[in-house]
């Protein structure tokens, strides 16, 4: 066995299916039945250790064909981070899996994630070294950023909040990353409809459903001029609740920073000095605002 390649298919409930093909040193197919019965896909959380940093997915042989199949269920809990995919053939050394075709149409269409005690998103991707890895997000609750508009010195943000109901005291908090200054707070307007999730979860209200509610908020950008640097955006669902980082993870785009680019707004301070202010997504797809 020289190398192995895996096609990945995302389902509408947060799961991933792996279809693994085996090859010899001449790149010729190796019959699936030559793999040991103990063969598995092994996911390892990069630069982390412990029992929850490794997930083993047994490989099953199809009745016909040269492909082995493994499934990561949507209910399987993966810690947030980057998981490197390997082929475990038992006594042999682990083989780093190579990427095949990725079918992420269910994510692009806006998958209806089930309501566990957490919200998990997994996107397979090709690393800079040409290997297969899976980027996982694990959030609960979760504030999902949606449409973002910039006009007249104001950032208008639409989104959805998952896991906890929004109170009338809900607000957006902009926090300076490198300063001890107080956060800037603006109110959040909840949407008029709630959309229950597809599965039950503990402590989710009288009907056991996963609450999802739309929200809108407007952030005046001149309120951020007191600190030149990065402001991270959080949503606090109620005055007595912990804030939740605003992010955009519920689609098939791995790196939002490369795809969603917003123009800088020239915002004038009290002295008449103009400062460039622009929202952007971080390497972890969290939403922040940079003040120049």
C-alpha positions as CSV (number, residue, x, y, z in Angstrom):
1,X,0.0,0.0,0.0
2,X,1.6,3.3,-1.1
3,X,-1.1,5.9,-0.6
4,X,-4.9,6.4,-0.2
5,X,-7.3,9.0,-1.3
6,X,-10.7,9.9,0.2
7,X,-13.8,11.6,-1.3
8,X,-15.8,13.4,1.3
9,X,-19.6,14.1,1.3
10,X,-21.2,16.3,3.8
11,X,-24.8,15.5,4.8
12,X,-27.5,18.0,5.9
13,X,-27.2,17.1,9.6
14,X,-23.5,17.8,10.1
15,X,-22.1,14.4,9.2
16,X,-19.2,13.5,6.8
17,X,-19.0,10.3,4.7
18,X,-15.5,9.2,3.6
19,X,-15.0,7.0,0.4
20,X,-11.4,5.7,0.5
21,X,-9.5,4.3,-2.5
22,X,-6.2,2.5,-2.1
23,X,-3.2,2.7,-4.5
24,X,0.1,1.0,-4.9
25,X,3.5,2.6,-5.7
26,X,2.6,2.7,-9.4
27,X,-0.7,4.5,-8.7
28,X,-2.7,1.4,-9.6
29,X,-5.8,0.6,-7.7
30,X,-5.4,-1.8,-4.8
31,X,-8.5,-4.0,-4.2
32,X,-10.5,-3.0,-1.2
33,X,-10.6,-6.6,0.1
34,X,-6.8,-6.5,0.6
35,X,-7.3,-4.0,3.4
36,X,-7.5,-5.6,6.9
37,X,-10.8,-5.8,8.6
38,X,-9.5,-3.4,11.3
39,X,-8.8,-0.7,8.7
40,X,-10.1,2.7,9.8
41,X,-10.0,6.4,9.1
42,X,-8.2,8.1,12.0
43,X,-8.8,11.8,12.7
44,X,-6.2,13.5,14.9
45,X,-6.7,17.0,16.3
46,X,-3.6,19.0,15.3
47,X,-1.1,19.9,18.1
48,X,-3.5,18.5,20.8
49,X,-3.4,15.4,22.9
50,X,-5.8,13.4,25.1
51,X,-8.6,10.9,24.6
52,X,-10.8,13.4,22.8
53,X,-8.1,14.4,20.3
54,X,-8.4,11.2,18.3
55,X,-11.5,9.8,16.5
56,X,-11.4,6.4,14.9
57,X,-13.9,5.6,12.1
58,X,-14.0,1.9,11.0
59,X,-13.9,1.3,7.3
60,X,-16.5,-1.0,5.7
61,X,-16.1,-2.8,2.4
62,X,-18.7,-2.3,-0.3
63,X,-20.2,-5.4,-1.8
64,X,-18.8,-4.4,-5.1
65,X,-16.1,-1.9,-6.2
66,X,-12.7,-0.8,-4.9
67,X,-13.8,1.7,-2.3
68,X,-13.9,1.5,1.5
69,X,-16.5,3.6,3.4
70,X,-16.4,5.4,6.8
71,X,-18.9,7.8,8.4
72,X,-18.5,10.6,10.9
73,X,-22.0,11.0,12.4
74,X,-23.4,14.5,12.9
75,X,-23.9,13.5,16.5
76,X,-20.1,12.8,17.0
77,X,-18.5,15.5,19.0
78,X,-15.3,17.0,17.5
79,X,-13.4,19.6,19.4
80,X,-12.9,22.9,17.6
81,X,-9.8,22.9,15.4
82,X,-8.1,21.2,12.5
83,X,-8.2,17.4,12.3
84,X,-5.7,15.6,10.2
85,X,-7.0,12.5,8.4
86,X,-5.0,9.3,8.3
87,X,-5.6,5.7,7.1
88,X,-5.0,3.2,9.9
89,X,-4.2,-0.3,8.5
90,X,-3.4,-1.9,11.9
91,X,0.2,-3.0,12.1
92,X,1.4,-0.7,9.4
93,X,2.4,2.9,9.9
94,X,-0.4,5.4,9.5
95,X,-0.8,6.8,6.0
96,X,-1.8,10.4,5.6
97,X,-5.0,10.5,3.5
98,X,-4.9,12.5,0.3
99,X,-8.0,14.5,-0.8
100,X,-10.3,13.4,-3.5
101,X,-13.6,15.1,-4.4
102,X,-15.6,17.0,-1.8
103,X,-19.3,17.3,-2.1
104,X,-20.4,20.1,0.2
105,X,-23.7,21.0,-1.5
106,X,-25.7,20.4,1.7
107,X,-23.6,23.0,3.5
108,X,-23.8,25.5,0.6
109,X,-27.6,25.2,0.7
110,X,-27.7,26.0,4.4
111,X,-27.9,22.7,6.2
112,X,-30.5,22.3,8.9
113,X,-28.3,21.3,11.8
114,X,-29.8,19.2,14.5
115,X,-30.1,20.5,18.1
116,X,-27.6,18.7,20.3
117,X,-26.2,20.4,23.4
118,X,-23.8,22.0,20.9
119,X,-23.6,23.1,17.2
120,X,-20.9,21.3,15.2
121,X,-19.7,22.2,11.6
122,X,-17.1,20.2,9.7
123,X,-15.5,21.1,6.4
124,X,-13.0,18.9,4.7
125,X,-10.1,20.7,2.9
126,X,-6.7,20.3,1.3
127,X,-3.7,21.4,3.4
128,X,-0.8,23.4,2.0
129,X,1.1,20.1,1.8
130,X,-1.6,18.4,-0.2
131,X,-3.1,16.2,2.5
132,X,-6.7,15.8,3.7
133,X,-7.8,17.6,6.9
134,X,-11.2,18.5,8.5
135,X,-11.8,22.0,10.0
136,X,-14.3,21.6,12.8
137,X,-16.2,24.3,14.7
138,X,-18.0,23.6,18.0
139,X,-20.3,26.3,19.3
140,X,-23.1,26.5,21.8
141,X,-24.8,29.0,21.7
142,X,-23.8,30.4,18.4
143,X,-24.3,33.8,16.8
144,X,-24.2,33.4,13.0
145,X,-23.3,36.5,11.0
146,X,-25.3,37.0,7.8
147,X,-25.7,40.0,5.5
148,X,-23.5,42.9,6.4
149,X,-24.1,46.5,5.0
150,X,-21.9,49.6,5.4
151,X,-23.4,53.0,4.8
152,X,-23.1,56.5,6.3
153,X,-20.7,55.4,9.0
154,X,-22.9,52.6,10.2
155,X,-22.4,48.8,10.0
156,X,-25.8,47.0,9.8
157,X,-25.5,43.3,10.6
158,X,-28.2,40.6,10.1
159,X,-27.8,37.2,11.5
160,X,-29.3,34.2,13.4
161,X,-28.8,33.2,17.0
162,X,-28.7,29.5,17.8
163,X,-29.3,27.7,21.1
164,X,-30.6,30.4,23.5
165,X,-33.6,32.7,23.1
166,X,-32.8,36.4,22.7
167,X,-34.1,38.6,25.5
168,X,-35.3,42.2,25.1
169,X,-31.9,43.2,26.7
170,X,-29.9,41.4,24.0
171,X,-27.1,43.6,22.6
172,X,-24.0,43.5,20.4
173,X,-20.7,44.2,22.1
174,X,-17.6,45.4,20.3
175,X,-14.5,44.7,22.4
176,X,-11.0,46.2,21.8
177,X,-8.7,43.2,21.4
178,X,-5.5,44.8,22.8
179,X,-6.8,47.4,25.3
180,X,-8.6,47.4,28.6
181,X,-11.3,49.9,27.4
182,X,-14.9,49.2,28.0
183,X,-16.9,47.5,25.2
184,X,-19.2,49.5,22.9
185,X,-22.7,48.2,23.3
186,X,-25.6,48.6,20.8
187,X,-29.1,46.9,21.1
188,X,-30.1,43.9,19.0
189,X,-33.5,43.7,17.5
190,X,-34.8,40.1,17.5
191,X,-36.6,38.7,14.5
192,X,-40.4,38.2,14.6
193,X,-40.2,34.4,14.0
194,X,-38.5,31.5,15.7
195,X,-37.5,28.4,13.9
196,X,-37.3,25.3,16.0
197,X,-34.5,22.8,15.2
198,X,-34.9,19.3,14.0
199,X,-34.0,17.4,17.1
200,X,-34.5,17.6,20.9
201,X,-31.8,18.7,23.3
202,X,-31.7,19.1,27.1
203,X,-32.6,22.4,28.6
204,X,-34.0,23.8,25.4
205,X,-37.3,25.0,26.6
206,X,-40.7,23.4,27.2
207,X,-40.9,21.7,23.8
208,X,-37.2,20.5,23.8
209,X,-36.5,22.2,20.6
210,X,-33.4,24.1,19.4
211,X,-34.3,27.8,19.3
212,X,-33.1,29.8,16.3
213,X,-34.0,33.4,15.9
214,X,-33.0,36.1,13.5
215,X,-31.5,39.4,14.6
216,X,-30.5,42.8,13.3
217,X,-28.2,45.4,14.8
218,X,-26.5,48.7,13.8
219,X,-23.0,49.6,15.0
220,X,-22.0,53.3,14.6
221,X,-18.4,53.1,13.5
222,X,-17.4,56.4,15.1
223,X,-18.0,54.8,18.5
224,X,-14.9,52.6,17.8
225,X,-12.5,55.5,17.2
226,X,-11.4,55.6,20.8
227,X,-9.0,52.7,20.1
228,X,-7.0,52.2,16.9
229,X,-6.8,48.5,16.3
230,X,-9.0,45.4,16.2
231,X,-12.5,45.2,17.9
232,X,-14.0,41.8,18.3
233,X,-17.7,41.4,18.0
234,X,-19.8,39.5,20.5
235,X,-23.5,39.0,21.0
236,X,-25.0,38.9,24.5
237,X,-28.4,37.2,24.4
238,X,-29.5,38.7,27.7
239,X,-28.0,41.1,30.3
240,X,-27.4,38.2,32.7
241,X,-26.1,35.8,30.0
242,X,-22.5,35.2,28.8
243,X,-21.6,36.9,25.5
244,X,-21.1,34.7,22.3
245,X,-18.5,35.4,19.6
246,X,-20.1,36.5,16.3
247,X,-18.9,34.2,13.5
248,X,-19.9,32.9,10.1
249,X,-19.5,29.1,9.9
250,X,-22.8,27.7,8.6
251,X,-21.9,27.2,5.0
252,X,-19.3,25.5,2.8
253,X,-16.7,28.3,2.7
254,X,-13.6,27.3,4.7
255,X,-11.8,30.7,4.9
256,X,-14.2,33.6,5.0
257,X,-11.3,36.1,5.1
258,X,-10.4,35.3,1.5
259,X,-14.0,35.4,0.2
260,X,-15.8,38.1,2.1
261,X,-14.0,41.4,1.7
262,X,-15.6,44.7,2.8
263,X,-14.4,48.2,1.8
264,X,-13.0,50.5,4.5
265,X,-15.3,53.3,5.6
266,X,-13.6,56.7,6.2
267,X,-14.9,57.8,9.6
268,X,-14.1,61.3,11.0
269,X,-13.3,61.8,14.6
270,X,-13.9,65.0,16.7
271,X,-10.7,66.6,15.4
272,X,-11.7,66.1,11.8
273,X,-9.2,63.3,11.2
274,X,-10.5,60.5,8.9
275,X,-9.8,56.9,10.0
276,X,-10.3,53.8,7.8
277,X,-12.7,51.4,9.5
278,X,-13.5,48.0,8.0
279,X,-15.1,44.7,9.2
280,X,-13.4,41.5,8.4
281,X,-13.4,37.8,9.2
282,X,-10.5,36.3,11.2
283,X,-8.7,33.1,10.4
284,X,-11.3,31.3,12.6
285,X,-14.2,32.9,10.7
286,X,-15.1,35.2,13.6
287,X,-16.3,38.7,12.8
288,X,-14.1,41.7,13.9
289,X,-13.7,45.4,12.9
290,X,-10.3,47.0,12.3
291,X,-9.8,50.7,13.0
292,X,-6.8,52.4,11.2
